[in-house]
Amino acid sequence: MTRAAAALLILAALGCTGGPKDALDPTHHDVHSDDAGAPTEGYAYVARRPLVAIGLVEARSIGEDEAHKVVDRVADNATACFERFSREGSLTQGAVRVVMPVDDGGVVGQPVLKFSAAQGAAVQGMLCVVASLRMAAFSPTAPGGPQRALAVEAAWGADVTGGR
């Protein structure tokens, strides 16, 4: 399958073109740009890397250390992915809000996604942020415990963190 065909398949599956703008806003939980193009403070944790910033909105019934490790790992993976787009000259500014349930076994469930409207943002966000989040593994818990979930907001592009 070609890259273009894969991108169209992802876009068709998502079926969403509206949504947040370009950076992170913790007070409204929408994604939009501030004057510097960088995420604003107010998150439980923020991982800033070249070309991407990921803010932890909430880690429901997930330990702080575990949530921080997942956010850091996703930020590292996303950086490598966005750098490939940057080298190809096709990196776009974009943002996504992801809410992911986590079952008792530590397996990530179907996420709820909201992408910025920037052209190409959904494809790049799926490949660089959401795919890494979907691969995250969490520690198991006792069956019937409280429902667990992780909510993050990510913004990417050269203007987000003063990246390359």
C-alpha positions as CSV (number, residue, x, y, z in Angstrom):
1,M,0.0,0.0,0.0
2,T,1.4,3.4,-0.9
3,R,1.9,6.2,1.7
4,A,-0.9,8.2,0.0
5,A,-3.3,5.3,0.0
6,A,-2.6,4.7,3.7
7,A,-3.1,8.3,4.5
8,L,-6.5,8.4,2.7
9,L,-7.5,5.2,4.5
10,I,-6.7,6.8,7.9
11,L,-8.5,10.0,7.0
12,A,-11.6,8.0,5.8
13,A,-11.6,6.0,9.0
14,L,-11.3,9.0,11.2
15,G,-14.0,11.0,9.4
16,C,-13.2,14.2,11.3
17,T,-11.9,17.4,9.8
18,G,-12.9,20.0,12.4
19,G,-11.5,20.4,15.8
20,P,-8.8,22.3,17.7
21,K,-6.3,24.7,16.2
22,D,-2.6,24.4,16.8
23,A,-1.2,24.3,20.4
24,L,-2.4,23.4,23.8
25,D,-4.8,25.2,26.2
26,P,-5.3,23.5,29.5
27,T,-8.1,25.7,30.7
28,H,-10.5,24.8,27.9
29,H,-9.0,21.5,26.9
30,D,-9.1,22.7,23.3
31,V,-6.0,22.8,21.2
32,H,-4.9,26.3,20.0
33,S,-1.9,28.5,19.5
34,D,-0.6,31.0,22.0
35,D,1.6,33.9,20.8
36,A,4.8,31.8,20.9
37,G,3.2,28.7,19.3
38,A,4.2,26.7,22.4
39,P,2.0,24.8,24.9
40,T,0.7,26.9,27.8
41,E,1.3,25.6,31.3
42,G,-1.4,24.1,33.5
43,Y,-1.0,20.4,32.7
44,A,-0.2,17.7,35.1
45,Y,3.0,17.1,33.1
46,V,4.4,18.4,29.8
47,A,7.1,16.6,27.7
48,R,8.7,19.1,25.2
49,R,10.9,17.8,22.4
50,P,12.1,19.1,19.1
51,L,9.0,19.6,16.9
52,V,6.5,18.3,19.5
53,A,5.0,19.0,22.9
54,I,2.7,16.6,24.8
55,G,0.7,17.7,27.8
56,L,-0.8,15.2,30.2
57,V,-4.3,16.4,30.8
58,E,-5.4,13.6,33.2
59,A,-4.3,10.2,34.3
60,R,-7.4,8.7,35.9
61,S,-6.4,5.8,38.3
62,I,-3.0,5.6,36.7
63,G,0.1,6.4,38.8
64,E,2.0,9.6,38.2
65,D,5.3,8.0,37.4
66,E,3.7,5.5,35.0
67,A,1.8,8.3,33.2
68,H,5.0,10.5,32.9
69,K,7.0,7.5,31.5
70,V,4.3,6.9,28.9
71,V,4.1,10.6,27.9
72,D,7.9,10.8,27.7
73,R,8.1,7.6,25.5
74,V,5.4,8.9,23.2
75,A,7.2,12.3,22.9
76,D,10.5,10.6,22.0
77,N,8.8,8.4,19.4
78,A,6.8,11.3,18.0
79,T,10.0,13.4,17.7
80,A,11.6,10.8,15.5
81,C,8.5,10.5,13.4
82,F,8.0,14.3,12.9
83,E,11.7,14.7,12.1
84,R,11.2,12.3,9.1
85,F,8.3,14.5,7.9
86,S,10.5,17.5,8.4
87,R,13.4,16.1,6.4
88,E,10.9,15.3,3.6
89,G,9.6,18.9,3.7
90,S,6.1,17.8,4.4
91,L,5.7,18.5,8.2
92,T,2.6,20.5,9.0
93,Q,1.6,22.3,12.2
94,G,-1.0,20.3,14.0
95,A,-2.5,19.2,17.2
96,V,-4.6,16.3,18.7
97,R,-6.4,15.6,21.9
98,V,-6.5,11.9,22.8
99,V,-8.5,10.2,25.5
100,M,-7.6,6.5,25.9
101,P,-9.2,3.9,28.2
102,V,-6.9,1.4,29.8
103,D,-8.3,-2.0,30.9
104,D,-7.5,-4.0,34.0
105,G,-4.8,-5.9,32.1
106,G,-3.0,-2.7,31.1
107,V,-4.1,-2.8,27.5
108,V,-5.1,0.5,25.8
109,G,-8.6,0.6,24.3
110,Q,-10.2,2.5,21.5
111,P,-9.1,6.2,21.8
112,V,-11.4,9.2,21.4
113,L,-9.6,11.7,19.1
114,K,-10.0,15.3,18.1
115,F,-7.5,16.7,15.5
116,S,-6.8,20.3,14.5
117,A,-8.2,21.3,11.1
118,A,-4.8,21.8,9.5
119,Q,-4.4,19.9,6.3
120,G,-2.4,16.7,6.9
121,A,-2.6,17.1,10.7
122,A,-4.8,14.0,11.2
123,V,-2.5,11.8,9.1
124,Q,0.7,13.0,10.8
125,G,-0.9,12.9,14.3
126,M,-2.2,9.3,13.8
127,L,1.3,8.1,12.6
128,C,3.4,10.0,15.1
129,V,1.3,10.4,18.3
130,V,-1.7,8.1,18.3
131,A,0.1,5.0,17.0
132,S,2.7,5.4,19.8
133,L,0.0,5.9,22.5
134,R,-1.9,2.8,21.2
135,M,1.3,0.7,21.7
136,A,1.7,1.9,25.3
137,A,1.5,-0.8,28.0
138,F,0.3,-0.1,31.5
139,S,0.6,-2.1,34.7
140,P,-2.3,-4.5,35.3
141,T,-4.7,-3.9,38.2
142,A,-7.1,-6.0,40.1
143,P,-10.2,-6.9,38.1
144,G,-13.2,-4.6,38.8
145,G,-11.1,-1.7,40.0
146,P,-11.8,1.9,39.0
147,Q,-11.9,2.7,35.4
148,R,-8.6,3.9,34.1
149,A,-7.9,6.4,31.3
150,L,-5.2,8.7,30.0
151,A,-5.9,12.1,28.4
152,V,-3.2,14.0,26.5
153,E,-2.9,16.9,24.1
154,A,-0.1,17.1,21.6
155,A,1.0,19.9,19.3
156,W,3.7,19.6,16.7
157,G,5.5,21.6,14.0
158,A,8.5,23.9,13.9
159,D,6.7,26.7,15.7
160,V,5.6,24.6,18.7
161,T,8.8,24.3,20.6
162,G,11.2,26.3,18.5
163,G,12.1,23.1,16.7
164,R,14.1,22.7,13.5
